[in-house]
C-alpha cells in the first residue's frame, strides 16, 4: 500500500514539474493560463462592468482559487519534507495566492490586496516559460527574469495602490490604468504630482514603491548594460572542438576546451 502511494506521489510530482511530456506541458499550460486569467479578472473588475459579468468573474475566480488550492495540497502531500515545503519561497507565494479563498468572506480591502500577489506564481513556471519560447542562453534567461521581476512588481503595486486608494480617492484612482500610471511614474521617480494618494495606507505603499524603484530599476538596468557590453566585446566565432559560439575578440584559444581558434 505504501509503495503504491509512493508511486502516485512520484507521478504527481513528475507531471506537475515536468516540461517535456505531453501531460506535463498540458498541466503547466493550464496553470499558466489560469494565473494570467485570474490576473486579468482583477484588472477587469476595476472598470465599470455589468453586474451579471461581475458575478460571473467572481465565480470564475473562485473556481481558479479552488484549482490552485488543490494544486497546493497536492504539492504539500507529495513533498518529501513538509517543513521545507512550507518555508520555501514558492510555497509561500502559492499560499498567498489561495489565502483570499479562506478569508475572502471578510471582504476587507487590505486582505484583498493579497489577490494581486498571485502574479508571482509566474516565477514558479519560469523554466516552463523559457522552454515555450525556446530560450536556452543565459542572456535570454536573465532577460526573462528581469522582465518578470519588473512586470510583477508594477502589477502588484498597481493593484495595491488601487485597492487602498479607490475607496478614499475614487475620483483619481478610478481604475487599474490610473493605478498603473501612478505606479510607473512613482517607481521611475519621475513624480509629476498630478496623482497623489490621500490615505495613510496609500502613502505607505507609495514610499515602498519609491524605495523599490530607486533600488531595483537601476540594478536591473546595470545587469542589462553589463550583458550588452559583454556581447559587444565578443565575436561570433565557433570553436571547432566544443562548439562554443562566443569568444572575446582578442582570444586565441577557446576558454572552455583550449582549442586554438
C-alpha positions in Angstrom: 0.0 0.0 0.0 2.8 2.4 0.9 4.6 1.6 -2.3 1.5 2.4 -4.4 1.1 5.7 -2.5 4.8 6.5 -3.1 4.4 5.7 -6.9 1.3 8.0 -7.1 3.3 10.8 -5.3 6.2 10.4 -7.7 3.9 10.6 -10.7 2.0 13.7 -9.5 5.3 15.4 -8.7 6.7 14.5 -12.1 3.8 15.7 -14.1 3.4 19.0 -12.1 7.1 19.9 -12.6 7.7 18.2 -16.0 8.1 20.3 -19.1 8.8 17.6 -21.7 5.9 15.1 -21.6 2.6 16.0 -23.2 0.8 15.7 -19.8 3.3 17.9 -18.1 3.2 20.5 -20.8 -0.6 20.5 -20.7 -0.8 20.8 -16.9 1.7 23.7 -16.8 -0.1 25.4 -19.8 -3.3 25.3 -17.8 -1.7 26.6 -14.7 0.0 29.4 -16.6 -3.3 30.3 -18.3 -5.2 30.3 -15.0 -2.6 32.7 -13.5 -2.9 35.1 -16.4 -6.7 34.7 -16.4 -7.0 35.4 -12.7 -4.8 38.5 -13.0 -6.9 39.7 -15.9 -10.0 39.3 -13.8 -8.6 41.6 -11.1 -7.9 44.3 -13.8 -11.4 44.0 -15.4 -13.1 44.3 -12.1 -11.7 47.8 -11.6 -13.7 49.0 -14.5 -17.5 49.6 -14.8 -18.9 46.3 -16.0 -22.5 44.9 -15.9 -23.4 43.2 -12.6 -24.0 39.9 -14.4 -20.4 39.9 -15.8 -19.1 40.9 -12.4 -20.8 38.0 -10.7 -19.6 35.6 -13.4 -16.0 36.8 -12.9 -16.3 36.4 -9.2 -17.5 32.8 -9.7 -14.7 32.1 -12.2 -12.1 33.5 -9.8 -13.4 31.2 -7.0 -13.1 28.2 -9.3 -9.5 29.2 -10.2 -8.7 29.6 -6.5 -10.1 26.1 -5.9 -7.8 24.7 -8.6 -4.8 26.5 -7.1 -5.8 25.2 -3.6 -5.9 21.6 -4.9 -2.5 22.1 -6.5 -1.1 23.4 -3.3 -2.5 20.5 -1.3 -1.1 18.0 -3.8 2.4 19.6 -3.7 2.3 19.5 0.1 1.2 15.9 0.1 3.9 14.9 -2.3 6.7 16.9 -0.7 9.4 14.7 0.9 10.0 17.3 3.7 6.8 19.1 4.7 8.7 21.6 6.7 11.0 22.6 3.9 8.0 22.8 1.6 6.1 25.2 3.9 9.0 27.5 4.3 10.1 27.6 0.7 9.6 30.8 -1.4 7.3 29.2 -4.0 5.2 27.6 -1.3 4.8 31.0 0.4 3.7 32.6 -2.9 1.3 29.7 -3.5 -0.2 30.2 0.0 -0.6 34.0 -0.6 -2.5 33.3 -3.9 -5.0 31.0 -2.2 -5.4 32.8 1.1 -8.2 35.1 -0.2 -10.4 31.9 -0.7 -10.4 31.4 3.1 -10.5 35.0 4.3 -12.5 36.5 1.4 -15.7 36.4 3.3 -14.4 39.2 5.5 -14.4 41.5 2.4 -11.7 43.7 3.8 -9.8 45.6 1.1 -6.4 45.2 2.8 -6.9 41.4 2.7 -8.0 41.6 -0.9 -4.6 43.1 -1.8 -3.3 39.5 -1.5 -5.0 38.7 -4.7 -2.6 40.8 -6.7 0.3 38.7 -5.4 -1.0 35.8 -7.5 1.1 37.0 -10.4 4.2 36.0 -8.5 3.3 32.4 -9.3 4.8 33.1 -12.8 8.2 32.6 -11.2 7.5 29.0 -10.4 6.9 28.4 -14.1 9.9 30.4 -15.4 11.6 27.2 -16.7 8.4 26.3 -18.5 8.1 29.8 -20.0 11.6 29.8 -21.3 11.1 26.3 -22.8 8.0 27.5 -24.6 9.9 30.3 -26.4 13.0 28.0 -26.8 15.2 30.3 -24.7 18.3 28.4 -23.8 21.0 31.0 -23.5 22.0 32.6 -20.1 21.4 36.0 -21.5 17.9 35.1 -22.6 17.1 33.6 -19.1 18.4 36.8 -17.5 16.1 39.0 -19.7 13.1 36.8 -18.9 13.8 37.1 -15.1 14.3 40.9 -15.3 11.0 41.2 -17.3 9.1 39.1 -14.8 10.5 41.0 -11.8 9.6 44.4 -13.2 6.2 43.2 -14.6 5.3 41.5 -11.3 6.3 44.5 -9.1 4.5 47.0 -11.2 1.4 44.8 -11.4 1.3 44.2 -7.6 2.0 47.8 -6.7 -0.7 49.0 -9.1 -3.2 46.6 -7.6 -2.2 47.5 -4.1 -2.5 51.3 -4.6 -5.8 50.8 -6.3 -7.1 48.6 -3.5 -6.2 51.1 -0.8 -7.0 54.3 -2.6 -10.0 53.6 -4.7 -12.4 53.8 -1.7 -11.0 57.1 -0.3 -9.9 58.7 -3.6 -12.2 57.3 -6.3 -12.0 60.4 -8.4 -8.3 59.9 -9.0 -7.9 56.1 -8.8 -10.9 55.2 -10.9 -9.5 52.0 -12.5 -6.4 49.9 -12.9 -4.9 52.1 -15.6 -4.9 55.1 -13.2 -3.1 52.9 -10.7 -0.7 51.6 -13.3 0.2 55.2 -14.4 0.8 56.2 -10.8 3.0 53.1 -10.2 5.2 53.6 -13.2 5.6 57.4 -12.6 6.4 56.7 -8.9 8.8 53.8 -9.4 10.8 55.7 -12.0 10.9 58.6 -9.5 9.5 61.0 -12.2 6.8 62.3 -9.8 4.6 64.6 -11.9 2.5 65.3 -8.9 -0.8 65.1 -10.8 -1.9 62.0 -8.9 -1.5 62.0 -5.1 -2.6 59.3 -2.6 -4.8 60.6 0.3 -5.0 57.6 2.7 -2.2 56.7 5.1 -2.0 53.2 3.6 -1.7 54.7 0.1 1.2 56.9 1.3 2.9 53.9 2.8 2.6 51.9 -0.4 3.9 54.9 -2.3 7.0 55.1 -0.1 7.6 51.4 -0.7 7.2 52.0 -4.4 9.8 54.8 -4.4 12.4 52.7 -2.5 11.8 49.7 -4.8 12.2 51.9 -7.8 15.4 53.6 -6.6 17.0 50.2 -5.7 15.6 47.8 -8.2 15.4 49.6 -11.6 19.0 50.9 -11.6 20.1 47.4 -10.5 18.3 45.7 -13.4 19.4 48.3 -15.9 23.0 47.7 -14.8 22.7 44.0 -15.4 21.3 44.7 -18.9 24.1 47.1 -19.6 26.8 44.6 -18.5 25.3 41.9 -20.7 25.2 44.4 -23.6 28.8 45.4 -23.2 29.8 41.8 -22.8 28.1 41.0 -26.1 29.8 43.8 -28.0 33.2 42.7 -26.7 32.7 39.1 -28.0 32.9 37.7 -31.5 30.6 35.1 -33.0 33.5 32.6 -33.6 32.5 29.0 -33.1 35.0 26.6 -31.5 35.7 23.7 -33.8 36.0 21.3 -30.9 33.3 22.1 -28.3 31.1 24.3 -30.4 31.2 27.4 -28.0 29.8 30.2 -30.1 31.1 33.4 -28.4 34.7 34.3 -27.5 36.5 37.5 -26.6 37.6 39.3 -29.8 41.3 39.0 -28.9 41.0 35.4 -27.7 43.4 32.9 -29.4 42.1 29.8 -27.6 38.7 28.6 -26.6 38.1 29.4 -22.9 36.2 26.1 -22.4 38.3 23.4 -24.1 41.5 25.3 -25.0 41.3 24.6 -28.7 43.2 27.1 -30.9 40.7 29.5 -32.7 
